[in-house]
Amino acid sequence: MPLPHLSRNVKSTHRGLQTFFVSDTIREDLLNRTAECYRLPPPETHVPLEVHVYDNLCPLDEPAESHAPNKIFGYPSTCFRATSKKDGQPYMLRRIHDFRLEDEQAMSAVKAWQHITHPNIVSLREAFTTKQFGDNSLVFVYDFHPTAVTLLQKHFVQDHSVLRPESMLWSYIAQIAAALDTIHTNKLAARILEPSKILVTGTNRIRLNGVSILDLMTWTHETDRATHAPGAEPSANAQMIAQLQQEDLLHFGQLIVSLACGSLASLHHMQESLDLMVRQYSPALRHMCMYLLSRPSPTKSMDDVMALIGPRILTEVSELHLANDVMLQNLSAEVENGRLMRLITALGFINERPVLGMDSQWSETGDRYILKLFRDYVFHQCDDQGRPLLNFAHVLTCMNKLDAGIDEKIMLTSRDGQSCLVVAYREIKLCLEAALAELTSRIPN
Ligand SMILES: Nc1ncnc2c1ncn2[C@@H]1O[C@H](COP(=O)(O)OP(=O)(O)OP(=O)(O)O)[C@@H](O)[C@H]1O
């Protein structure tokens, strides 16, 4: 019988430990993510103890001397990781400083975004106003993606242009297009497609960050008031959305050009940048950018963009399936380990238990004696010279066989070497179940 997650052609003693566990890269990534969720703020950081239903605030931005207005929002903005007191989960709080929301009705602008769940959009949870920062602040709450960096941090911090692999660009394009398609279908516009407002996690997974902020902020400004006001012409709002969607397509094109040329300055000399793209990339990529950068028109839409991406979406889908297979493989190894952990715990409950009821010999007698010898057989093996053998593969193989309760027999020897027992894993499994049942029956109600 093939044992779970053990290769059939390799001797158990020759298999590396990594066969039995989640891969080092994935483990390290997950550990870093967990650490990031619990990272403490640097000493002397002044943050409120709690804001609305969130506490444990930890700043995510670099410490700044002063809070200059953010270029995108027009107001200073700072980001925090914080823990929700409602569900204990970490969230990302974006505070817009010193922003007075004139009309609570403006909050309706975030409602439409709260319903959007998309793998390439950072989900918006809620927005609220607060005085807990000592001013009138507006706060947007998003999902927290530990260890995320922005596209700006990942691709534009160096002071020289670096060309990007085309496959990576198409992957970004497919993901951004998927996000925009959902946004536009929901009669909304992203409005912000800036490298500093796109998050990257893992290898190349990206998410649009900061959705809804401009919708809410401009709602309170005179420009939007008329279109959102009760009784306003519905077509006025639809027109405005259509215009903002066209701007999304332009910004999308600019983003690709700057990524392809490896510099934000490339947008200041567009013709030169497009010429560079002709030399370095496929005609399809340039064609895509030309379409996105073309003059807005009622017929220009995400549908056409999707058609232009065409077969490259299949590459993206295949890559995702492959990544999913790897994850599933890693997950199954960990599920096996969880199962074995339960068996080892059961042995721990029984072995060396000093007393059960009035019986001080319980763990040394009957079925339990076999379990004690089995424990020695699994964990306390020595070589000919009596030196300890720490063979993980042996432990896992034994525990897998015990779990399966197979008929294979093994020889168990007492510590003094005076007695030997030949028992099948099936019998050891029965002993374990019986001893555990006896322990369970003693648990007070
Ligand atoms: N939802 C999130 N989950 C995890 N980290 C986030 C999230 N949103 C932002 N961050 C991190 O917080 C930091 C600040 O984000 P922000 O959007 O302010 O970027 P920025 O580069 O400081 O841009 P700006 O100059 O516009 O303030 C970034 O390092 C970013 O990676």
The ligand as an SDF file (V2000), in Angstrom:
LIG
                    3D

 31 33  0  0  0  0  0  0  0  0999 V2000
   -3.8380   46.8080    2.0770 N   0  0  0  0  0  0  0  0  0  0  0  0
   -2.5590   46.8020    2.4330 C   0  0  0  0  0  0  0  0  0  0  0  0
   -2.0220   45.7130    3.0140 N   0  0  0  0  0  0  0  0  0  0  0  0
   -0.7070   45.7300    3.3830 C   0  0  0  0  0  0  0  0  0  0  0  0
    0.1330   46.7440    3.2060 N   0  0  0  0  0  0  0  0  0  0  0  0
   -0.3430   47.8520    2.6180 C   0  0  0  0  0  0  0  0  0  0  0  0
   -1.7090   47.9330    2.2020 C   0  0  0  0  0  0  0  0  0  0  0  0
   -1.9000   49.1510    1.6430 N   0  0  0  0  0  0  0  0  0  0  0  0
   -0.7190   49.7870    1.6980 C   0  0  0  0  0  0  0  0  0  0  0  0
    0.2210   49.0210    2.2720 N   0  0  0  0  0  0  0  0  0  0  0  0
    1.6110   49.3700    2.5300 C   0  0  0  0  0  0  0  0  0  0  0  0
    1.6410   50.6020    3.2270 O   0  0  0  0  0  0  0  0  0  0  0  0
    2.6970   51.4250    2.7600 C   0  0  0  0  0  0  0  0  0  0  0  0
    2.1300   52.8190    2.4710 C   0  0  0  0  0  0  0  0  0  0  0  0
    1.1510   52.7290    1.4480 O   0  0  0  0  0  0  0  0  0  0  0  0
    0.7920   53.9930    0.5490 P   0  0  0  0  0  0  0  0  0  0  0  0
   -0.3480   53.6320   -0.3080 O   0  0  0  0  0  0  0  0  0  0  0  0
    0.6820   55.2140    1.4080 O   0  0  0  0  0  0  0  0  0  0  0  0
    2.0760   54.0390   -0.3500 O   0  0  0  0  0  0  0  0  0  0  0  0
    3.1610   55.2050   -0.4770 P   0  0  0  0  0  0  0  0  0  0  0  0
    4.2310   54.6540   -1.3530 O   0  0  0  0  0  0  0  0  0  0  0  0
    3.5170   55.7100    0.8880 O   0  0  0  0  0  0  0  0  0  0  0  0
    2.3400   56.2470   -1.3230 O   0  0  0  0  0  0  0  0  0  0  0  0
    2.0810   57.8110   -1.0440 P   0  0  0  0  0  0  0  0  0  0  0  0
    3.3720   58.4670   -1.3570 O   0  0  0  0  0  0  0  0  0  0  0  0
    0.9730   58.1080   -1.9990 O   0  0  0  0  0  0  0  0  0  0  0  0
    1.6760   57.9030    0.4130 O   0  0  0  0  0  0  0  0  0  0  0  0
    3.2790   50.7390    1.5430 C   0  0  0  0  0  0  0  0  0  0  0  0
    4.5280   50.2120    1.8980 O   0  0  0  0  0  0  0  0  0  0  0  0
    2.3400   49.6270    1.2190 C   0  0  0  0  0  0  0  0  0  0  0  0
    3.0500   48.4750    0.8100 O   0  0  0  0  0  0  0  0  0  0  0  0
  1  2  1  0
  2  3  1  0
  2  7  2  0
  3  4  2  0
  4  5  1  0
  5  6  2  0
  6  7  1  0
  6 10  1  0
  7  8  1  0
  8  9  2  0
  9 10  1  0
 10 11  1  0
 11 12  1  0
 11 30  1  0
 12 13  1  0
 13 14  1  0
 13 28  1  0
 14 15  1  0
 15 16  1  0
 16 17  2  0
 16 18  1  0
 16 19  1  0
 19 20  1  0
 20 21  2  0
 20 22  1  0
 20 23  1  0
 23 24  1  0
 24 25  2  0
 24 26  1  0
 24 27  1  0
 28 29  1  0
 28 30  1  0
 30 31  1  0
M  END
$$$$
